[in-house]
Amino acid sequence: MKRKTKLIHGGIPSDAQTGAVSFPIYQVSTYKQEEVGVHKGFEYSRTGNPTRNALEELIKDLEGGKRGFAFGSGMAAITAVMMLFNAGDHVILTDDVYGGTYRVMTKVLNRLGIESTFVDTTDLNEVEKALQPNTKALYVETPTNPLLKVTDIEAAAQWAKSKNLLFVVDNTFNTPYWQTPIELGADIVLHSATKYIGGHSDVVAGLVVVNDDKLGEEFHFVQNSTGGVLGPQDSWLLMRGIKTLGLRMEAHESSTKKIVEFLSSHPGVGKIYYPGLETHPQHEIAKKQSGGFGGMVSFDVGSAEKADQMLKKVKYFTLAESLGAVESLISVPARMTHASIPAERRAELGITDGLVRISVGIEDVEDLIADLQNALAE
Ligand SMILES: *Cc1c(COP(=O)(O)O)cnc(C)c1O
């Protein structure tokens, strides 16, 4: 099956009982047992729900893994993955990970004894330096948010394997339509499905896929024990979103390319962060491991004042957190998504006050470019 076909025919695409071509929403918490422990595979919806199960099968197929899991948010998914570890364990993470990931590691999970070190994972020498005797996992987000840094997934996977570490990839930005880390050696792939996978700014969800049956059993135990599962309505919304994931990602891709060309020629725009640019330091790696460069672009307009001017003037770019939806969004990471990262650390990373991040939607690109042009005008 090719990629767009898999989006429609992967997982459990229809209802065997009725023939319904859209998998039904099983709005149910518990299931009749014929005798104690004798049932049709479902006992209680935290443990398993047919609609959630259909979604979990679908994401498993799309990522090419062994088992899929759906959670009530990306952060619930990330937290559940970290619950595989014990007090005293150490995890190495990408330095400009999603702000919420940084926050949960440094403000919540640290209290439970899970230690973390943040390094530039585009440089495996830096990763190697962070290795400790108690290191249990390497956690990579690629491309990153908001600086679009790209880690070589295959090289990182080989390094992690050589050190007996679990290798986890946050695949939110590229989605399985463009990038399948399990095929490149990842053990666990996760998503904020709130973003491209849902794609319509109408659901908050997280997804996890593991590449091994035993790990699948362990992880199901964590999911069922901690209980941050996705409800059936939201599971259905994700399956609906996934059907058009390919069309949407292709549209994001072609518009983003044109917008980057426009930004590159604009005198008011400084540094542009986009893996599709030949000048991007990891352009070749991005090309090698992803079918597309994605719909996210960050660029520096020089100051917080200039960024504010843009935010006030744009018509089609909605000022909002989040990304990956049909509508274009704009944000200033330093004061929004990355506000929970201390100012000093933001400066170290290059997340300046004038850094603007856009998530290119699927509107007509001519309108989007005209909008940016007007917003950037003196
Ligand atoms: C949004 C996001 C998350 C967190 O997901 P939620 O669904 O908001 O909980 C994690 N990783 C990345 C890359 C994100 O963009």
The ligand as an SDF file (V2000), in Angstrom:
LIG
                    3D

 15 15  0  0  0  0  0  0  0  0999 V2000
    2.2120   20.5210   20.9480 C   0  0  0  0  0  0  0  0  0  0  0  0
    3.3850   19.6340   21.0570 C   0  0  0  0  0  0  0  0  0  0  0  0
    3.5110   18.7220   22.1060 C   0  0  0  0  0  0  0  0  0  0  0  0
    2.4970   18.6380   23.2290 C   0  0  0  0  0  0  0  0  0  0  0  0
    1.2750   18.1500   22.7630 O   0  0  0  0  0  0  0  0  0  0  0  0
   -0.1620   18.5630   23.3530 P   0  0  0  0  0  0  0  0  0  0  0  0
   -1.0930   17.8510   22.4580 O   0  0  0  0  0  0  0  0  0  0  0  0
   -0.2710   20.0490   23.2890 O   0  0  0  0  0  0  0  0  0  0  0  0
   -0.2080   18.0900   24.7670 O   0  0  0  0  0  0  0  0  0  0  0  0
    4.6060   17.8850   22.1050 C   0  0  0  0  0  0  0  0  0  0  0  0
    5.5450   17.9370   21.1350 N   0  0  0  0  0  0  0  0  0  0  0  0
    5.4630   18.8260   20.1230 C   0  0  0  0  0  0  0  0  0  0  0  0
    6.5250   18.8310   19.0740 C   0  0  0  0  0  0  0  0  0  0  0  0
    4.3860   19.6980   20.0490 C   0  0  0  0  0  0  0  0  0  0  0  0
    4.3210   20.5720   19.0310 O   0  0  0  0  0  0  0  0  0  0  0  0
  1  2  1  0
  2  3  1  0
  2 14  2  0
  3  4  1  0
  3 10  2  0
  4  5  1  0
  5  6  1  0
  6  7  2  0
  6  8  1  0
  6  9  1  0
 10 11  1  0
 11 12  2  0
 12 13  1  0
 12 14  1  0
 14 15  1  0
M  END
$$$$
